[in-house]
Amino acid sequence: MVETVLFEDERRLTRTDVASYLRTIADRLETGEPLTLETGADSVTVDVPREVDFEVKVEREGPADGVGELGLELELEWDEDAEMSGDSLSIQ
């Protein structure tokens, strides 16, 4: 399967700024409004369906015996034919 990146942006932000972005995304998801991502001349708008595959991952990159980099990834994916799991997830 070929992956094509439609939009990408990476920058260093404060936790407060990240929380603001996540709140906006959460509000759009809750209301069903389209989500538009913009930076400079690049933009993409997506209509997120009512059900999505939601992945949460915490990973460590770096040497096994040294200081590494920790990452928290949140990913939403959807496909018209995907079946949803009935398992629950708790985020505290």
Number of C-alpha atoms within 10 A of each C-alpha: 3 4 5 6 6 9 12 11 8 5 4 7 9 8 9 9 11 11 12 12 12 12 12 12 16 13 13 16 16 10 9 13 14 14 16 12 14 12 10 5 5 11 12 12 12 10 12 16 14 10 14 16 13 12 11 11 9 9 10 12 10 10 9 8 6 6 10 12 9 10 11 9 9 10 10 11 12 15 10 8 6 11 11 11 7 6 5 5 9 4 4 3
